[in-house]
């Protein structure tokens, strides 16, 4: 099935395939290319200075697996060494994903992602708010202390539109099949479906970061 035709559940499940089962013991073997991760045919340009390794999380606010993965990811990010640069890219498998892409990039422009990321996930998955279109999104950010007029201006700006389009281009370049997923150094891709779960996907990412260092 084409990615853009996936239902909400399928889109997430393809990549997540579980976020780590407590009774599942993973052998700490060297990850295998083509099995737990894949090397891209064409390298994707990274947006980091020379000597740094870029790690990208591909996500979708409405994905329950991205929501469940968020605390684990946040803990992992806090322990990253100085030479690793982490960034998020909101995906758009269909046109109706774009409002949430714009939500992320508008928050980013305001310097509010760190403050609001968990709140957005909570609003959607716990409070069950329909943050899928511009109007409810703007109403919600206003209730959370952000100037509505300023946010709306940024949300509809050329800059945010450009970043959303670029995000979808990078998603395509990494051949993202579902979310959450991880891209490393513009060269490698892994997700929960390939690695077995997202706990293992982070272990695979650590391995790939080490591989990237070797080729600097």
N, C-alpha and C positions, 0 to 999 in steps of 0.2 A: 504493500500500500504506500502511495506517495505520502511523504511527510506532511504535506500541506493539507491532506485530507484526514489526518488523524483526529480522533476525538480528544477531549481534554485528558482523559485517563491514559489513552494509548500514547499520546505524545510524550508524557512523562515516563511511562513504564518502559518504553523502548530503551531509554538510556539508564534509568535508575535500577530496575530489576532488583529492588531491595536496597536498603540503605545500610545493611550490615546486621546480620543476625547474631545475637549474643552467644549462641551455642555453636556457631560456625567457626572452625579453626582453619586459618589460611596458612599454607606452607609458605615460608618466607623465601621462596625461590626467586631467581632473577626473572622479571617479567619478560614475556615472549612477544616480540613484534608480530603483529597479525593476529594475536590472540587476546592479550590484555591491553594492548594499545596498537595504534597503527602509525606508521611513518607516512606523512603526506607526500604525494607525488610531486607537488610544487610547494616550495617554502612560502609561508605567509609573512610579509614584512611585519616586524615587531615595532612597537612604539616605545622602545626603551633605549637608553644610552648604551653605547658600547661597553661591554663588560658586565651588563645586567642580563638576567634571565626573566623573560616575561611568562607569567602564568595567567590564563584567562579562565574564568568560570562563565559558561553559557547557562543562562537561567531564564525562567519565565515566572513572574509573580504569581500567576494563577495555578502553577504546578504544585500539587501537594508534596511531591518528592523534593522539589527545591526548597519548600518550606521546612520539611523535616531535616534536610541536609544543612540548612543554614547555621544552626548552632555548632555543629561539627566543623563546618568550613571556617567559621569565625575563629574557633579555637586554633585551628591549623594555621590560619593567616597570621595570628598574633605571634606565632613561633618562627615565622619565616626569617631567614638570614638577610642581611642588608643587601646582598646582591640579587635578590629575587623581588621582582615587581609584580604585584597582583592587581588585576583589574577585572571588572565584571562587564559582560556583554549581554543585554537582554535580547532574546531571539524573537523572530517573527516568522513562524512557519505559515501563518496566514495573515491577511490584511487586518483582521480584528485583534491581532497581537500588538499592533502599532501604538495604540493609546498608552499601553503600559511601557513600551519602549520610551515614548515621550515623557511619561511620568518619571522614569529613572533619570533620563538626561536633563530634565528640568530640575530635579532634586540635585543632580550632580553640579549643574551650573550655579546653584545657590549654595553649594558646599554643605548639603543636608543629607547626603546618602548615608553616612555613618550613623547619624541621628535617627533617620527615618526608615532605614531598610527593614528592620525587624517590625516596626510599626505597620508598614505596608503589608507584610506577610500576615501579621496578626489580624489586620482589618479584613483581609480577604478570607483567611482560612479559619479564624476563630469567631470573628464578629459577623462573617458571611456578608460583607458589604460588596456590592456589585461594582468594583472599581475597574470597569472595562471600557468606559467611554469618557470623553472629556468632561462633561458636566458633573457627574458624580465624583470624578477624580478631583476636580477643582474645589468642589464643596468640601470634600474630605480634608484636603490639605489646609483649607481655611480653618476648619475646626481644630486643626493640629498646630495652630500658631503661625502659619505661613501666610503672608499677604496674598490674597486671592488675585488681585489685579496684576501684581508683579509676576506671580507664578503663571497666570494665563498668558501673559505677554511672552514669557520665556518658553512656555509649553508650545506655543504656536510660532516660535521664531524660526528663522532660516537655519540658525546654528543647530537647534535641536532636531529639525527635519534632516539636516545633513548628517548628524551623528546617528540618527535612527537608520538612515539608508546605509551608512557605512557599517553599522552593526550587522545588518542583514548580509552585506557583502562578505564580511569576515566570517560570519556563520556559514555561508556557502563555501568559502575557501577552506574552512576546516571540515567541511562535509558533516556538519552536526546532524545527527539523526534523531536526537531527543535530548531532554534535559532532566537533571543537571548533567553537565559534561565539562571536560577540562581540556584546554589546549596549552601546550608547552613550547616555548621558544620558537613559535611559528613553524615547528617541524613535526610535532606529534599530537595525537588526539587520543583521549580515553574517556570512557563513561562507565556507568554501572552495569550496562549490558555486556560490555567487553570484559570488564575486570571481575564481574560477579556481584559486587556491591560498591557503594561509594566509599566505604572505609578502605577497601583495597585500591580503589581508584586514586585515593590520596597517596597511598604507598607507592603506586606506580608513578604518580606525578613526582614524588620525591626522587625516585630512581631516574626519571627523565631529566629532572633539574641537574642531577649529578652528571648525567651524560652530556648535557648542554655545556657544563663547565669545562669538560674535557676538550671540547672543540673550540673554545674561545681563543 
